[in-house]
Amino acid sequence: MNPDVIDVKPAADYTLHVWFKNGEEGILDMKPYLDKGIFRALKDTAMFNTVQPFIGTIQWANQADLCPDTVYLDSVKI
């Protein structure tokens, strides 16, 4: 089981700085998702910037979210 997200901050280049419960940090590039389904709305930077931690993962105001495993495994650890 991968660690929960405890904080997330959006960046101008459609990346997310993510902090995990185990103390790790990562950068998640959201650009590959922006042409898919509900994630298209995240091209609007105002919507993209609504991202928040939510039950161990991340979620936006339009109810888009990602699997917690995806957030952890696809983020580049820093």
SEFIZA-3560 file (N, C-alpha, C; in Angstrom, 3 decimals):
REM SEFIZA-3560
<numar><xx>0.845</xx><yy>-1.186</yy><zz>0.000</zz><atom>N</atom></numar>
<numar><xx>0.000</xx><yy>0.000</yy><zz>0.000</zz><atom>CA</atom></numar>
<numar><xx>0.887</xx><yy>1.245</yy><zz>0.000</zz><atom>C</atom></numar>
<numar><xx>0.561</xx><yy>2.190</yy><zz>-0.847</zz><atom>N</atom></numar>
<numar><xx>1.347</xx><yy>3.415</yy><zz>-0.961</zz><atom>CA</atom></numar>
<numar><xx>0.885</xx><yy>4.444</yy><zz>0.054</zz><atom>C</atom></numar>
<numar><xx>1.784</xx><yy>5.390</yy><zz>0.399</zz><atom>N</atom></numar>
<numar><xx>1.441</xx><yy>6.383</yy><zz>1.421</zz><atom>CA</atom></numar>
<numar><xx>0.392</xx><yy>7.386</yy><zz>0.953</zz><atom>C</atom></numar>
<numar><xx>-0.378</xx><yy>7.885</yy><zz>1.899</zz><atom>N</atom></numar>
<numar><xx>-1.399</xx><yy>8.892</yy><zz>1.619</zz><atom>CA</atom></numar>
<numar><xx>-0.777</xx><yy>10.242</yy><zz>1.282</zz><atom>C</atom></numar>
<numar><xx>-1.496</xx><yy>11.017</yy><zz>0.498</zz><atom>N</atom></numar>
<numar><xx>-1.147</xx><yy>12.407</yy><zz>0.231</zz><atom>CA</atom></numar>
<numar><xx>-1.578</xx><yy>13.230</yy><zz>1.447</zz><atom>C</atom></numar>
<numar><xx>-0.671</xx><yy>14.083</yy><zz>1.929</zz><atom>N</atom></numar>
<numar><xx>-1.040</xx><yy>14.968</yy><zz>3.045</zz><atom>CA</atom></numar>
<numar><xx>-1.111</xx><yy>16.430</yy><zz>2.626</zz><atom>C</atom></numar>
<numar><xx>-0.465</xx><yy>16.777</yy><zz>1.492</zz><atom>N</atom></numar>
<numar><xx>-0.550</xx><yy>18.146</yy><zz>0.983</zz><atom>CA</atom></numar>
<numar><xx>-0.211</xx><yy>18.138</yy><zz>-0.494</zz><atom>C</atom></numar>
<numar><xx>-0.718</xx><yy>19.156</yy><zz>-1.185</zz><atom>N</atom></numar>
<numar><xx>-0.460</xx><yy>19.286</yy><zz>-2.618</zz><atom>CA</atom></numar>
<numar><xx>-0.516</xx><yy>20.764</yy><zz>-2.981</zz><atom>C</atom></numar>
<numar><xx>0.411</xx><yy>21.180</yy><zz>-3.850</zz><atom>N</atom></numar>
<numar><xx>0.446</xx><yy>22.558</yy><zz>-4.342</zz><atom>CA</atom></numar>
<numar><xx>0.583</xx><yy>22.533</yy><zz>-5.858</zz><atom>C</atom></numar>
<numar><xx>-0.315</xx><yy>23.227</yy><zz>-6.567</zz><atom>N</atom></numar>
<numar><xx>-0.229</xx><yy>23.276</yy><zz>-8.029</zz><atom>CA</atom></numar>
<numar><xx>0.845</xx><yy>24.251</yy><zz>-8.493</zz><atom>C</atom></numar>
<numar><xx>1.400</xx><yy>23.990</yy><zz>-9.671</zz><atom>N</atom></numar>
<numar><xx>2.383</xx><yy>24.885</yy><zz>-10.289</zz><atom>CA</atom></numar>
<numar><xx>1.854</xx><yy>25.328</yy><zz>-11.652</zz><atom>C</atom></numar>
<numar><xx>2.414</xx><yy>26.404</yy><zz>-12.171</zz><atom>N</atom></numar>
<numar><xx>1.944</xx><yy>27.008</yy><zz>-13.423</zz><atom>CA</atom></numar>
<numar><xx>2.123</xx><yy>26.102</yy><zz>-14.634</zz><atom>C</atom></numar>
<numar><xx>3.005</xx><yy>25.115</yy><zz>-14.552</zz><atom>N</atom></numar>
<numar><xx>3.279</xx><yy>24.244</yy><zz>-15.700</zz><atom>CA</atom></numar>
<numar><xx>2.465</xx><yy>22.938</yy><zz>-15.664</zz><atom>C</atom></numar>
<numar><xx>1.332</xx><yy>22.957</yy><zz>-14.963</zz><atom>N</atom></numar>
<numar><xx>0.457</xx><yy>21.787</yy><zz>-14.823</zz><atom>CA</atom></numar>
<numar><xx>1.153</xx><yy>20.617</yy><zz>-14.139</zz><atom>C</atom></numar>
<numar><xx>2.007</xx><yy>20.959</yy><zz>-13.187</zz><atom>N</atom></numar>
<numar><xx>2.571</xx><yy>19.935</yy><zz>-12.323</zz><atom>CA</atom></numar>
<numar><xx>2.056</xx><yy>20.181</yy><zz>-10.907</zz><atom>C</atom></numar>
<numar><xx>2.172</xx><yy>19.147</yy><zz>-10.091</zz><atom>N</atom></numar>
<numar><xx>1.759</xx><yy>19.229</yy><zz>-8.700</zz><atom>CA</atom></numar>
<numar><xx>2.924</xx><yy>18.822</yy><zz>-7.809</zz><atom>C</atom></numar>
<numar><xx>3.178</xx><yy>19.625</yy><zz>-6.802</zz><atom>N</atom></numar>
<numar><xx>4.138</xx><yy>19.247</yy><zz>-5.763</zz><atom>CA</atom></numar>
<numar><xx>3.315</xx><yy>18.533</yy><zz>-4.700</zz><atom>C</atom></numar>
<numar><xx>3.654</xx><yy>17.276</yy><zz>-4.451</zz><atom>N</atom></numar>
<numar><xx>2.857</xx><yy>16.434</yy><zz>-3.557</zz><atom>CA</atom></numar>
<numar><xx>3.703</xx><yy>15.985</yy><zz>-2.373</zz><atom>C</atom></numar>
<numar><xx>3.125</xx><yy>16.084</yy><zz>-1.179</zz><atom>N</atom></numar>
<numar><xx>3.754</xx><yy>15.613</yy><zz>0.049</zz><atom>CA</atom></numar>
<numar><xx>3.009</xx><yy>14.371</yy><zz>0.524</zz><atom>C</atom></numar>
<numar><xx>3.771</xx><yy>13.340</yy><zz>0.900</zz><atom>N</atom></numar>
<numar><xx>3.186</xx><yy>12.074</yy><zz>1.318</zz><atom>CA</atom></numar>
<numar><xx>3.392</xx><yy>11.848</yy><zz>2.817</zz><atom>C</atom></numar>
<numar><xx>2.536</xx><yy>11.031</yy><zz>3.387</zz><atom>N</atom></numar>
<numar><xx>2.543</xx><yy>10.763</yy><zz>4.825</zz><atom>CA</atom></numar>
<numar><xx>3.854</xx><yy>10.140</yy><zz>5.301</zz><atom>C</atom></numar>
<numar><xx>4.567</xx><yy>9.447</yy><zz>4.429</zz><atom>N</atom></numar>
<numar><xx>5.828</xx><yy>8.815</yy><zz>4.808</zz><atom>CA</atom></numar>
<numar><xx>7.012</xx><yy>9.783</yy><zz>4.773</zz><atom>C</atom></numar>
<numar><xx>6.755</xx><yy>11.071</yy><zz>4.507</zz><atom>N</atom></numar>
<numar><xx>7.816</xx><yy>12.073</yy><zz>4.478</zz><atom>CA</atom></numar>
<numar><xx>8.380</xx><yy>12.354</yy><zz>3.096</zz><atom>C</atom></numar>
<numar><xx>8.016</xx><yy>11.558</yy><zz>2.113</zz><atom>N</atom></numar>
<numar><xx>8.506</xx><yy>11.793</yy><zz>0.754</zz><atom>CA</atom></numar>
<numar><xx>7.742</xx><yy>12.944</yy><zz>0.104</zz><atom>C</atom></numar>
<numar><xx>8.383</xx><yy>13.528</yy><zz>-0.907</zz><atom>N</atom></numar>
<numar><xx>7.768</xx><yy>14.558</yy><zz>-1.738</zz><atom>CA</atom></numar>
<numar><xx>7.961</xx><yy>14.153</yy><zz>-3.191</zz><atom>C</atom></numar>
<numar><xx>7.037</xx><yy>14.579</yy><zz>-4.030</zz><atom>N</atom></numar>
<numar><xx>7.163</xx><yy>14.266</yy><zz>-5.442</zz><atom>CA</atom></numar>
<numar><xx>6.546</xx><yy>15.342</yy><zz>-6.310</zz><atom>C</atom></numar>
<numar><xx>6.923</xx><yy>15.318</yy><zz>-7.571</zz><atom>N</atom></numar>
<numar><xx>6.344</xx><yy>16.194</yy><zz>-8.583</zz><atom>CA</atom></numar>
<numar><xx>5.560</xx><yy>15.302</yy><zz>-9.545</zz><atom>C</atom></numar>
<numar><xx>4.273</xx><yy>15.608</yy><zz>-9.680</zz><atom>N</atom></numar>
<numar><xx>3.403</xx><yy>14.848</yy><zz>-10.573</zz><atom>CA</atom></numar>
<numar><xx>3.054</xx><yy>15.722</yy><zz>-11.773</zz><atom>C</atom></numar>
<numar><xx>3.418</xx><yy>15.275</yy><zz>-12.958</zz><atom>N</atom></numar>
<numar><xx>3.113</xx><yy>15.990</yy><zz>-14.200</zz><atom>CA</atom></numar>
<numar><xx>1.712</xx><yy>15.604</yy><zz>-14.656</zz><atom>C</atom></numar>
<numar><xx>0.805</xx><yy>16.555</yy><zz>-14.668</zz><atom>N</atom></numar>
<numar><xx>-0.578</xx><yy>16.286</yy><zz>-15.050</zz><atom>CA</atom></numar>
<numar><xx>-0.842</xx><yy>16.484</yy><zz>-16.542</zz><atom>C</atom></numar>
<numar><xx>0.134</xx><yy>16.990</yy><zz>-17.295</zz><atom>N</atom></numar>
<numar><xx>-0.085</xx><yy>17.267</yy><zz>-18.712</zz><atom>CA</atom></numar>
<numar><xx>-0.593</xx><yy>16.056</yy><zz>-19.503</zz><atom>C</atom></numar>
<numar><xx>-0.125</xx><yy>14.840</yy><zz>-19.250</zz><atom>N</atom></numar>
<numar><xx>-0.637</xx><yy>13.693</yy><zz>-20.016</zz><atom>CA</atom></numar>
<numar><xx>-2.128</xx><yy>13.408</yy><zz>-19.798</zz><atom>C</atom></numar>
<numar><xx>-2.702</xx><yy>13.911</yy><zz>-18.734</zz><atom>N</atom></numar>
<numar><xx>-4.107</xx><yy>13.658</yy><zz>-18.417</zz><atom>CA</atom></numar>
<numar><xx>-5.057</xx><yy>14.714</yy><zz>-18.990</zz><atom>C</atom></numar>
<numar><xx>-4.540</xx><yy>15.850</yy><zz>-19.403</zz><atom>N</atom></numar>
<numar><xx>-5.383</xx><yy>17.010</yy><zz>-19.702</zz><atom>CA</atom></numar>
<numar><xx>-6.253</xx><yy>16.883</yy><zz>-20.954</zz><atom>C</atom></numar>
<numar><xx>-6.055</xx><yy>15.860</yy><zz>-21.755</zz><atom>N</atom></numar>
<numar><xx>-6.902</xx><yy>15.640</yy><zz>-22.930</zz><atom>CA</atom></numar>
<numar><xx>-7.841</xx><yy>14.458</yy><zz>-22.737</zz><atom>C</atom></numar>
<numar><xx>-8.031</xx><yy>14.047</yy><zz>-21.482</zz><atom>N</atom></numar>
<numar><xx>-8.835</xx><yy>12.858</yy><zz>-21.189</zz><atom>CA</atom></numar>
<numar><xx>-10.012</xx><yy>13.195</yy><zz>-20.281</zz><atom>C</atom></numar>
<numar><xx>-11.209</xx><yy>12.930</yy><zz>-20.758</zz><atom>N</atom></numar>
<numar><xx>-12.421</xx><yy>12.992</yy><zz>-19.951</zz><atom>CA</atom></numar>
<numar><xx>-12.539</xx><yy>14.192</yy><zz>-19.033</zz><atom>C</atom></numar>
<numar><xx>-12.842</xx><yy>13.912</yy><zz>-17.781</zz><atom>N</atom></numar>
<numar><xx>-13.078</xx><yy>14.951</yy><zz>-16.786</zz><atom>CA</atom></numar>
<numar><xx>-11.852</xx><yy>15.845</yy><zz>-16.566</zz><atom>C</atom></numar>
<numar><xx>-10.664</xx><yy>15.338</yy><zz>-16.890</zz><atom>N</atom></numar>
<numar><xx>-9.438</xx><yy>16.105</yy><zz>-16.681</zz><atom>CA</atom></numar>
<numar><xx>-9.277</xx><yy>17.256</yy><zz>-17.677</zz><atom>C</atom></numar>
<numar><xx>-10.045</xx><yy>17.257</yy><zz>-18.777</zz><atom>N</atom></numar>
<numar><xx>-9.978</xx><yy>18.369</yy><zz>-19.740</zz><atom>CA</atom></numar>
<numar><xx>-10.273</xx><yy>19.704</yy><zz>-19.056</zz><atom>C</atom></numar>
<numar><xx>-11.170</xx><yy>19.700</yy><zz>-18.079</zz><atom>N</atom></numar>
<numar><xx>-11.524</xx><yy>20.938</yy><zz>-17.370</zz><atom>CA</atom></numar>
<numar><xx>-10.334</xx><yy>21.533</yy><zz>-16.617</zz><atom>C</atom></numar>
<numar><xx>-9.318</xx><yy>20.709</yy><zz>-16.362</zz><atom>N</atom></numar>
<numar><xx>-8.157</xx><yy>21.194</yy><zz>-15.617</zz><atom>CA</atom></numar>
<numar><xx>-7.225</xx><yy>22.055</yy><zz>-16.470</zz><atom>C</atom></numar>
<numar><xx>-7.487</xx><yy>22.139</yy><zz>-17.778</zz><atom>N</atom></numar>
<numar><xx>-6.719</xx><yy>23.058</yy><zz>-18.618</zz><atom>CA</atom></numar>
<numar><xx>-6.977</xx><yy>24.503</yy><zz>-18.199</zz><atom>C</atom></numar>
<numar><xx>-8.137</xx><yy>24.748</yy><zz>-17.610</zz><atom>N</atom></numar>
<numar><xx>-8.441</xx><yy>26.049</yy><zz>-17.020</zz><atom>CA</atom></numar>
<numar><xx>-7.629</xx><yy>26.153</yy><zz>-15.729</zz><atom>C</atom></numar>
<numar><xx>-6.674</xx><yy>27.060</yy><zz>-15.709</zz><atom>N</atom></numar>
<numar><xx>-5.779</xx><yy>27.124</yy><zz>-14.544</zz><atom>CA</atom></numar>
<numar><xx>-6.522</xx><yy>27.411</yy><zz>-13.238</zz><atom>C</atom></numar>
<numar><xx>-7.614</xx><yy>28.143</yy><zz>-13.317</zz><atom>N</atom></numar>
<numar><xx>-8.388</xx><yy>28.387</yy><zz>-12.096</zz><atom>CA</atom></numar>
<numar><xx>-8.914</xx><yy>27.062</yy><zz>-11.534</zz><atom>C</atom></numar>
<numar><xx>-9.379</xx><yy>26.178</yy><zz>-12.407</zz><atom>N</atom></numar>
<numar><xx>-9.850</xx><yy>24.862</yy><zz>-11.958</zz><atom>CA</atom></numar>
<numar><xx>-8.670</xx><yy>24.004</yy><zz>-11.506</zz><atom>C</atom></numar>
<numar><xx>-7.581</xx><yy>24.021</yy><zz>-12.266</zz><atom>N</atom></numar>
<numar><xx>-6.398</xx><yy>23.237</yy><zz>-11.894</zz><atom>CA</atom></numar>
<numar><xx>-5.930</xx><yy>23.601</yy><zz>-10.489</zz><atom>C</atom></numar>
<numar><xx>-5.991</xx><yy>24.873</yy><zz>-10.168</zz><atom>N</atom></numar>
<numar><xx>-5.503</xx><yy>25.348</yy><zz>-8.875</zz><atom>CA</atom></numar>
<numar><xx>-6.419</xx><yy>25.018</yy><zz>-7.700</zz><atom>C</atom></numar>
<numar><xx>-7.568</xx><yy>24.402</yy><zz>-7.950</zz><atom>N</atom></numar>
<numar><xx>-8.457</xx><yy>24.012</yy><zz>-6.853</zz><atom>CA</atom></numar>
<numar><xx>-8.062</xx><yy>22.683</yy><zz>-6.224</zz><atom>C</atom></numar>
<numar><xx>-6.998</xx><yy>22.065</yy><zz>-6.677</zz><atom>N</atom></numar>
<numar><xx>-6.583</xx><yy>20.756</yy><zz>-6.169</zz><atom>CA</atom></numar>
<numar><xx>-6.356</xx><yy>20.790</yy><zz>-4.659</zz><atom>C</atom></numar>
<numar><xx>-6.778</xx><yy>19.717</yy><zz>-3.998</zz><atom>N</atom></numar>
<numar><xx>-6.622</xx><yy>19.577</yy><zz>-2.550</zz><atom>CA</atom></numar>
<numar><xx>-6.398</xx><yy>18.111</yy><zz>-2.199</zz><atom>C</atom></numar>
<numar><xx>-5.756</xx><yy>17.866</yy><zz>-1.052</zz><atom>N</atom></numar>
<numar><xx>-5.716</xx><yy>16.481</yy><zz>-0.569</zz><atom>CA</atom></numar>
<numar><xx>-7.140</xx><yy>16.034</yy><zz>-0.251</zz><atom>C</atom></numar>
<numar><xx>-7.427</xx><yy>14.766</yy><zz>-0.522</zz><atom>N</atom></numar>
<numar><xx>-8.771</xx><yy>14.250</yy><zz>-0.291</zz><atom>CA</atom></numar>
<numar><xx>-8.698</xx><yy>12.744</yy><zz>-0.056</zz><atom>C</atom></numar>
<numar><xx>-8.986</xx><yy>12.325</yy><zz>1.144</zz><atom>N</atom></numar>
<numar><xx>-9.018</xx><yy>10.907</yy><zz>1.530</zz><atom>CA</atom></numar>
<numar><xx>-7.802</xx><yy>10.138</yy><zz>0.995</zz><atom>C</atom></numar>
<numar><xx>-6.612</xx><yy>10.655</yy><zz>1.257</zz><atom>N</atom></numar>
<numar><xx>-5.383</xx><yy>9.969</yy><zz>0.889</zz><atom>CA</atom></numar>
<numar><xx>-4.897</xx><yy>10.198</yy><zz>-0.522</zz><atom>C</atom></numar>
<numar><xx>-5.661</xx><yy>10.938</yy><zz>-1.314</zz><atom>N</atom></numar>
<numar><xx>-5.252</xx><yy>11.221</yy><zz>-2.684</zz><atom>CA</atom></numar>
<numar><xx>-5.460</xx><yy>12.712</yy><zz>-2.950</zz><atom>C</atom></numar>
<numar><xx>-5.731</xx><yy>13.077</yy><zz>-4.194</zz><atom>N</atom></numar>
<numar><xx>-5.989</xx><yy>14.474</yy><zz>-4.549</zz><atom>CA</atom></numar>
<numar><xx>-7.304</xx><yy>14.567</yy><zz>-5.307</zz><atom>C</atom></numar>
<numar><xx>-7.948</xx><yy>15.734</yy><zz>-5.184</zz><atom>N</atom></numar>
<numar><xx>-9.216</xx><yy>15.958</yy><zz>-5.877</zz><atom>CA</atom></numar>
<numar><xx>-9.334</xx><yy>17.435</yy><zz>-6.216</zz><atom>C</atom></numar>
<numar><xx>-10.032</xx><yy>17.706</yy><zz>-7.333</zz><atom>N</atom></numar>
<numar><xx>-10.303</xx><yy>19.065</yy><zz>-7.766</zz><atom>CA</atom></numar>
<numar><xx>-11.761</xx><yy>19.412</yy><zz>-7.512</zz><atom>C</atom></numar>
<numar><xx>-12.100</xx><yy>20.679</yy><zz>-7.658</zz><atom>N</atom></numar>
<numar><xx>-13.458</xx><yy>21.161</yy><zz>-7.392</zz><atom>CA</atom></numar>
<numar><xx>-14.500</xx><yy>20.546</yy><zz>-8.320</zz><atom>C</atom></numar>
<numar><xx>-14.090</xx><yy>20.071</yy><zz>-9.489</zz><atom>N</atom></numar>
<numar><xx>-15.039</xx><yy>19.436</yy><zz>-10.418</zz><atom>CA</atom></numar>
<numar><xx>-15.201</xx><yy>17.940</yy><zz>-10.131</zz><atom>C</atom></numar>
<numar><xx>-14.699</xx><yy>17.480</yy><zz>-8.999</zz><atom>N</atom></numar>
<numar><xx>-14.761</xx><yy>16.086</yy><zz>-8.539</zz><atom>CA</atom></numar>
<numar><xx>-13.777</xx><yy>15.155</yy><zz>-9.242</zz><atom>C</atom></numar>
<numar><xx>-12.924</xx><yy>15.671</yy><zz>-10.118</zz><atom>N</atom></numar>
<numar><xx>-11.878</xx><yy>14.839</yy><zz>-10.716</zz><atom>CA</atom></numar>
<numar><xx>-10.910</xx><yy>14.429</yy><zz>-9.616</zz><atom>C</atom></numar>
<numar><xx>-10.482</xx><yy>13.185</yy><zz>-9.671</zz><atom>N</atom></numar>
<numar><xx>-9.484</xx><yy>12.722</yy><zz>-8.717</zz><atom>CA</atom></numar>
<numar><xx>-8.634</xx><yy>11.644</yy><zz>-9.370</zz><atom>C</atom></numar>
<numar><xx>-7.580</xx><yy>11.270</yy><zz>-8.699</zz><atom>N</atom></numar>
<numar><xx>-6.697</xx><yy>10.217</yy><zz>-9.182</zz><atom>CA</atom></numar>
<numar><xx>-6.586</xx><yy>9.127</yy><zz>-8.127</zz><atom>C</atom></numar>
<numar><xx>-6.338</xx><yy>7.923</yy><zz>-8.570</zz><atom>N</atom></numar>
<numar><xx>-6.065</xx><yy>6.814</yy><zz>-7.676</zz><atom>CA</atom></numar>
<numar><xx>-4.824</xx><yy>7.177</yy><zz>-6.842</zz><atom>C</atom></numar>
<numar><xx>-4.843</xx><yy>6.926</yy><zz>-5.537</zz><atom>N</atom></numar>
<numar><xx>-3.674</xx><yy>7.251</yy><zz>-4.714</zz><atom>CA</atom></numar>
<numar><xx>-2.405</xx><yy>6.553</yy><zz>-5.196</zz><atom>C</atom></numar>
<numar><xx>-2.530</xx><yy>5.340</yy><zz>-5.725</zz><atom>N</atom></numar>
<numar><xx>-1.358</xx><yy>4.642</yy><zz>-6.250</zz><atom>CA</atom></numar>
<numar><xx>-0.763</xx><yy>5.383</yy><zz>-7.443</zz><atom>C</atom></numar>
<numar><xx>-1.608</xx><yy>5.919</yy><zz>-8.306</zz><atom>N</atom></numar>
<numar><xx>-1.147</xx><yy>6.689</yy><zz>-9.458</zz><atom>CA</atom></numar>
<numar><xx>-0.387</xx><yy>7.918</yy><zz>-9.007</zz><atom>C</atom></numar>
<numar><xx>-0.924</xx><yy>8.625</yy><zz>-8.028</zz><atom>N</atom></numar>
<numar><xx>-0.267</xx><yy>9.837</yy><zz>-7.528</zz><atom>CA</atom></numar>
<numar><xx>1.126</xx><yy>9.497</yy><zz>-7.009</zz><atom>C</atom></numar>
<numar><xx>1.224</xx><yy>8.439</yy><zz>-6.227</zz><atom>N</atom></numar>
<numar><xx>2.512</xx><yy>8.079</yy><zz>-5.630</zz><atom>CA</atom></numar>
<numar><xx>3.477</xx><yy>7.509</yy><zz>-6.677</zz><atom>C</atom></numar>
<numar><xx>3.029</xx><yy>6.531</yy><zz>-7.429</zz><atom>N</atom></numar>
<numar><xx>3.929</xx><yy>5.836</yy><zz>-8.357</zz><atom>CA</atom></numar>
<numar><xx>4.353</xx><yy>6.693</yy><zz>-9.535</zz><atom>C</atom></numar>
<numar><xx>3.490</xx><yy>7.611</yy><zz>-9.992</zz><atom>N</atom></numar>
<numar><xx>3.821</xx><yy>8.437</yy><zz>-11.160</zz><atom>CA</atom></numar>
<numar><xx>4.522</xx><yy>9.738</yy><zz>-10.799</zz><atom>C</atom></numar>
<numar><xx>4.613</xx><yy>10.049</yy><zz>-9.529</zz><atom>N</atom></numar>
<numar><xx>5.314</xx><yy>11.283</yy><zz>-9.156</zz><atom>CA</atom></numar>
<numar><xx>6.812</xx><yy>11.018</yy><zz>-9.103</zz><atom>C</atom></numar>
<numar><xx>7.570</xx><yy>12.011</yy><zz>-9.543</zz><atom>N</atom></numar>
<numar><xx>9.031</xx><yy>11.936</yy><zz>-9.491</zz><atom>CA</atom></numar>
<numar><xx>9.453</xx><yy>12.422</yy><zz>-8.111</zz><atom>C</atom></numar>
<numar><xx>10.057</xx><yy>11.544</yy><zz>-7.336</zz><atom>N</atom></numar>
<numar><xx>10.412</xx><yy>11.888</yy><zz>-5.953</zz><atom>CA</atom></numar>
<numar><xx>11.554</xx><yy>12.907</yy><zz>-5.931</zz><atom>C</atom></numar>
<numar><xx>11.435</xx><yy>13.846</yy><zz>-5.011</zz><atom>N</atom></numar>
<numar><xx>12.476</xx><yy>14.875</yy><zz>-4.878</zz><atom>CA</atom></numar>
<numar><xx>13.023</xx><yy>14.876</yy><zz>-3.461</zz><atom>C</atom></numar>
//
